[in-house]
Each structure stands twice: as structure tokens, then as C-alpha cells.
Amino acid sequence: MQFSAILGEAGGTVEALDVKADVSLGPDKDNGGFKLTGITLTVNGEVSGIDEAAFLKAADEAKATCPVSKALTGVDIELKATFEQ
């Protein structure tokens, strides 16, 4: 939702967004049990009204300002964004 809003603010119209989150789980050596060790966000988007640079900028901004990303600041989050014409 954050990404769609930022794209709209940039003048884009979302035609299609495909978003996937791959989450890694590993042992928590300090506290026992398990913990999230990484998240890879993959987004492919078809957005009219903006170019690829604006799309990638919006993706980075959404990653940085998303409430879920903020809540998971202790987890490495990688972003892979692809702009489709």
C-alpha cells in the first residue's frame, strides 16, 4: 500500500504490481530459538506516467518508510525492483 501511494504521488498510475517477500529464518544464538535473518522483497511493476528511475526511487522510498519495514529494523531487508514497460 505504501508503494502504491508513493507511485501515485510521483504521477504514476499502477497497471500491475507483483510483490513477493522471501523471509529467512535462522537460529538465534544469543537468545535461543529462532529469529528472522533476512527478507528479500521482489517487486515487478507496470506503471504508466513515470519512467524507470522514478519507479526505482519510489520503491526505495517505500522500503524506507513502510511501517512494516520500520518495525523490522533489526532484520536485513533487500529490495529487488523491476520496472516493466
Buried (B, 14 or more C-beta within 10 A) or exposed (E): EBBBEBBBEBEBEBEEBEEEEEEEEEEEEEEEEEBBEEBBBBBBBBBEEBEBEBBBBBBEBBBEEBEEBEEBEEBEBEBEBBBEE
